Amino acid sequence: GCWPSREKPVMYIEPLNALAEVIPLLDACELNHCDIDSSAPPQFFGIRENEQLIAVLGFERFDRVGLLRSLAVAPEFRGHGFARALVTHAEAQAQSQGVETLYLLTNTAESFFYAAGYVFTSHNMAPAVIRQTSQFAGLCPSSSAFLSKHLTESPRPCMMHAWHNHERELLNWLTRQVADRDAAKDLLHDLFLKAVRQGDRFCCLENARAWLFDVARNAV
């Protein structure tokens, strides 16, 4: 891209400790932040130019899963890879802390995250700790796109096709078995991870639905 009258900023990513400098950039990008607890905010990473914060991304860890949020790049600095660099950095940090799966909600950046390897995921697939976050529970509307990415393994297209075909049936069956919708969603999430870990073997299954229900029955 063209950077008139100045050079492109060096892409140095740093952890940010002062929430006060993050909020103005979120406001400039019209991102809601009313749910951020100033006493225990997410870990933010940022990029500066001439000491001015021009891009940020938040990350919250919940044991083996994490939530990305508040990706913001100042309008005049968009289109130069800062958002992608922040996401890659956050993924590396998350993986180093033992996170296996990242989740996010977005109203405007679906195509960006899809290109970065995230897959559209049913809201029912959210682990309990993610469903309990203020962002999931109320800040973002139910129409928001929910995406996920497994940092250790990527789901195969054949597996995602089978999953989309049988997910609702599996959830309803699990709910009947355990008589608790939230518990059923947690079991469904565990089943999804087991299917992902099959890798290419899943594509060789003669009956994917039968395999999914066998694993589900063993789980209850």
C-alpha positions in Angstrom: 0.0 0.0 0.0 0.9 3.7 -0.3 2.0 5.5 2.8 2.1 9.2 1.8 4.6 11.4 3.5 5.7 8.7 6.0 7.0 5.2 6.1 5.0 2.2 7.1 5.2 1.7 10.9 7.4 -1.1 12.2 5.0 -3.9 13.2 6.2 -4.4 16.8 3.5 -6.0 18.9 3.5 -5.3 22.7 1.3 -6.3 25.6 -0.8 -3.3 26.9 -1.3 -2.8 30.6 -3.2 0.5 30.6 -6.9 0.1 29.6 -7.2 3.9 29.5 -5.2 4.0 26.2 -7.2 1.1 24.6 -10.6 2.6 25.2 -10.2 5.7 22.9 -9.2 3.4 19.9 -12.2 1.2 20.6 -14.4 4.3 20.6 -12.9 5.5 17.4 -13.7 2.2 15.8 -17.2 2.2 17.3 -16.6 -1.0 19.3 -18.7 -1.6 22.4 -16.6 -2.0 25.6 -19.1 -1.4 28.4 -18.7 -5.0 29.6 -14.9 -4.7 30.1 -14.1 -4.9 33.8 -11.4 -2.3 34.6 -10.3 -4.3 37.6 -9.8 -7.5 35.5 -9.6 -6.5 31.8 -8.7 -8.9 29.0 -5.1 -9.1 27.9 -4.7 -6.5 25.2 -1.9 -6.5 22.5 -1.2 -3.4 20.5 0.8 -1.8 17.7 2.0 1.8 17.9 3.3 4.4 15.5 5.2 7.3 17.0 3.9 6.2 20.4 0.3 6.5 19.2 -1.7 3.3 19.6 -3.0 2.3 16.1 -4.2 -1.3 16.5 -5.3 -3.5 19.4 -6.7 -7.0 20.1 -8.0 -8.4 23.3 -7.6 -12.0 24.5 -9.3 -13.8 27.4 -8.2 -17.3 28.5 -10.4 -19.8 30.2 -8.2 -22.9 30.8 -8.1 -24.7 27.4 -10.3 -22.3 25.5 -9.9 -18.6 24.8 -11.9 -15.6 23.5 -10.7 -13.0 21.1 -12.4 -9.7 21.2 -12.1 -6.0 20.4 -10.0 -6.1 17.3 -9.6 -2.5 16.3 -7.3 -0.8 13.8 -7.4 3.0 13.4 -9.1 3.8 10.0 -6.1 5.4 8.4 -4.0 2.4 9.1 -6.2 -0.3 7.8 -5.3 -2.6 4.9 -1.7 -3.1 5.8 -1.7 -6.4 7.8 -1.9 -5.1 11.3 -5.1 -6.9 12.2 -3.7 -10.2 10.8 -0.5 -9.8 12.7 -2.3 -9.2 16.0 -4.4 -12.3 15.5 -1.4 -14.4 14.7 0.4 -13.0 17.8 -2.6 -13.7 20.0 -2.9 -17.3 18.6 0.8 -17.9 19.4 0.4 -16.5 22.9 -2.8 -18.6 23.5 -1.1 -21.8 22.3 1.9 -21.2 24.6 -0.6 -20.9 27.5 -2.2 -24.3 26.7 -5.3 -22.9 24.9 -6.5 -25.4 22.3 -9.5 -23.5 20.8 -10.2 -19.8 20.3 -13.7 -18.4 19.9 -15.0 -15.0 18.8 -18.1 -13.1 18.1 -18.3 -10.5 15.3 -20.8 -8.4 13.5 -18.5 -7.0 10.7 -15.3 -9.1 10.4 -16.6 -12.6 9.4 -14.8 -12.7 6.1 -11.5 -11.5 7.7 -11.5 -14.2 10.4 -12.7 -16.9 7.9 -9.7 -16.1 5.7 -7.5 -16.5 8.8 -8.7 -20.0 9.3 -11.6 -19.6 11.6 -14.8 -21.6 10.9 -18.4 -20.5 11.4 -19.7 -22.3 14.5 -23.2 -22.7 15.9 -23.8 -20.7 19.1 -24.8 -24.0 20.6 -21.2 -25.1 20.3 -19.9 -22.5 22.7 -18.3 -24.0 25.9 -20.0 -23.0 29.1 -17.2 -20.6 30.1 -17.6 -18.8 26.8 -21.4 -18.7 27.1 -21.0 -17.1 30.5 -18.9 -14.2 29.3 -20.7 -10.9 29.2 -19.9 -10.5 25.5 -21.6 -13.8 24.6 -24.5 -13.5 27.1 -25.6 -10.0 26.3 -23.2 -7.5 24.6 -23.3 -9.1 21.2 -26.6 -9.8 19.6 -27.7 -13.4 18.8 -27.3 -12.5 15.1 -23.5 -12.0 15.6 -21.4 -14.5 13.7 -19.7 -17.0 16.1 -16.4 -18.5 14.8 -13.8 -20.8 16.2 -10.3 -22.1 15.4 -8.6 -25.1 16.8 -5.0 -24.2 17.4 -3.6 -27.7 17.4 -5.7 -29.2 14.6 -7.9 -28.0 11.9 -11.3 -29.6 11.1 -11.5 -31.4 7.8 -14.2 -30.2 5.3 -15.7 -33.7 5.3 -16.0 -33.6 9.1 -17.6 -30.1 9.0 -20.1 -31.2 6.4 -21.2 -34.2 8.5 -21.3 -32.0 11.6 -23.6 -29.4 10.1 -25.9 -32.2 8.9 -26.2 -33.9 12.3 -25.4 -31.2 15.0 -29.0 -30.3 15.8 -30.0 -34.0 16.0 -27.1 -34.7 18.3 -27.8 -31.8 20.6 -31.5 -32.8 20.9 -30.5 -36.4 21.6 -27.9 -35.4 24.3 -30.4 -33.1 25.9 -32.9 -35.9 26.2 -30.3 -38.1 27.8 -29.0 -35.8 30.4 -32.1 -33.6 30.9 -30.0 -30.4 30.9 -29.5 -28.3 27.9 -26.3 -26.6 29.1 -24.7 -30.0 30.0 -25.7 -31.3 26.6 -24.0 -28.4 24.9 -20.8 -29.2 26.8 -21.0 -32.8 25.7 -21.6 -31.7 22.2 -18.5 -29.5 22.3 -16.4 -32.5 23.6 -17.8 -34.6 20.8 -16.9 -32.0 18.2 -13.3 -32.0 19.4 -13.1 -35.8 19.3 -14.3 -35.6 15.7 -11.7 -33.0 14.8 -9.0 -35.1 16.3 -9.9 -37.9 13.9 -8.3 -35.8 11.1 -8.3 -37.6 7.7 -9.6 -40.8 9.4 -13.0 -39.1 9.7 -13.3 -38.8 5.9 -12.9 -42.6 5.6 -15.9 -43.4 7.8 -18.6 -45.3 6.0 -21.3 -43.8 8.2 -20.3 -40.5 9.9 -23.7 -40.2 11.7 -23.3 -43.6 13.2 -19.8 -42.8 14.4 -20.9 -39.5 16.0 -23.8 -41.2 17.8 -21.6 -44.0 19.1 -19.2 -41.5 20.6 -22.1 -39.6 22.0 -23.6 -42.7 23.7 -20.2 -43.5 25.2 -20.1 -40.0 26.6 -23.3 -40.4 28.6 
